[in-house]
């Protein structure tokens, strides 16, 4: 009996979530129209540094993977088969987070300098 309740609950909750999001989005647009605001304005604003942000994020993640690879091989060396799986994975995720964050910080600094220079 429990095996059938899980898929049914999943599909009901998924439908409810999609319906709720669409309903609230429609209510928001109607409220904007009532106040005289164009609901399409929000979507048309350009984001000039979006590709820079994603590029630096991916470069940071790539550098993080390389650093993690060299760290794991340097620390554990020939004992690669003897280490616990969690130790190597922790190093990889830590380096990904640190270097991805550094990429986003560099992106912010570049954007900030450009905006200060513009006005």
C-alpha positions in Angstrom: 0.0 0.0 0.0 2.8 2.4 0.8 4.5 1.8 -2.5 1.6 3.3 -4.4 1.2 6.3 -2.1 4.7 7.7 -2.8 4.3 8.2 -6.6 0.7 9.5 -6.1 1.9 12.0 -3.5 4.8 13.0 -5.6 2.7 13.8 -8.7 0.0 15.6 -6.6 2.7 17.8 -4.9 4.4 18.5 -8.2 1.1 19.5 -9.8 0.2 21.7 -6.8 3.6 23.4 -6.9 3.5 24.2 -10.6 -0.2 25.4 -10.3 0.7 27.5 -7.3 3.7 29.1 -9.1 1.7 29.9 -12.2 -1.3 31.2 -10.1 1.0 33.5 -8.0 2.8 34.7 -11.1 -0.5 35.6 -12.7 -1.6 37.5 -9.6 1.6 39.4 -9.5 1.3 40.5 -13.2 -2.3 41.5 -12.7 -1.4 43.6 -9.6 1.4 45.3 -11.7 -1.1 46.1 -14.5 -3.6 47.6 -12.0 -0.9 49.9 -10.7 0.1 50.9 -14.3 3.4 49.1 -14.3 4.4 47.1 -17.4 5.0 43.5 -16.3 7.5 42.9 -19.2 9.9 45.6 -18.0 11.6 43.3 -15.5 12.6 40.7 -18.1 14.1 43.1 -20.7 16.8 44.6 -18.5 20.2 43.7 -19.9 22.8 42.1 -17.8 26.2 43.1 -19.3 28.4 41.1 -17.0 26.5 37.8 -16.9 28.9 36.0 -19.2 31.9 37.4 -17.3 30.5 36.1 -14.1 29.8 32.7 -15.4 33.2 32.6 -17.2 35.1 33.5 -14.0 33.0 31.0 -12.0 33.8 28.2 -14.4 37.5 29.1 -14.5 37.5 29.2 -10.7 35.9 25.8 -10.6 38.4 24.4 -13.0 41.3 25.7 -11.1 39.7 24.3 -7.9 39.5 20.9 -9.5 43.2 21.0 -10.5 44.3 22.2 -7.1 42.2 19.4 -5.4 43.6 16.8 -7.8 47.2 17.8 -7.0 46.4 18.1 -3.3 44.9 14.7 -3.1 47.7 13.1 -5.1 50.4 15.0 -3.2 49.0 14.2 0.3 48.0 10.6 -0.2 50.4 9.7 -3.0 50.7 5.9 -3.4 48.1 5.3 -0.7 45.2 6.3 -3.0 43.5 2.9 -2.7 43.8 2.9 1.1 42.2 6.3 1.9 38.6 6.7 2.8 36.4 8.0 0.0 35.2 10.8 2.1 38.6 12.4 2.6 39.3 12.9 -1.1 35.7 14.1 -1.8 35.9 16.6 1.0 39.0 18.1 -0.5 37.4 18.3 -4.0 34.3 20.0 -2.7 36.2 22.4 -0.5 38.5 23.5 -3.4 35.5 23.9 -5.7 33.7 26.1 -3.3 36.8 28.3 -2.5 37.9 28.8 -6.0 34.4 29.2 -7.4 33.8 31.9 -4.8 37.1 33.6 -5.7 36.0 33.7 -9.3 32.8 35.4 -8.3 34.7 37.9 -6.1 37.0 38.7 -9.1 33.9 39.2 -11.2 32.4 41.6 -8.6 35.6 43.6 -8.4 35.8 44.0 -12.2 32.1 45.0 -12.4 32.6 47.5 -9.5 35.6 49.1 -11.2 33.7 49.4 -14.5 30.6 50.9 -12.8 32.7 53.4 -10.8 34.5 54.4 -14.0 31.2 54.9 -15.9 29.6 57.3 -13.4 
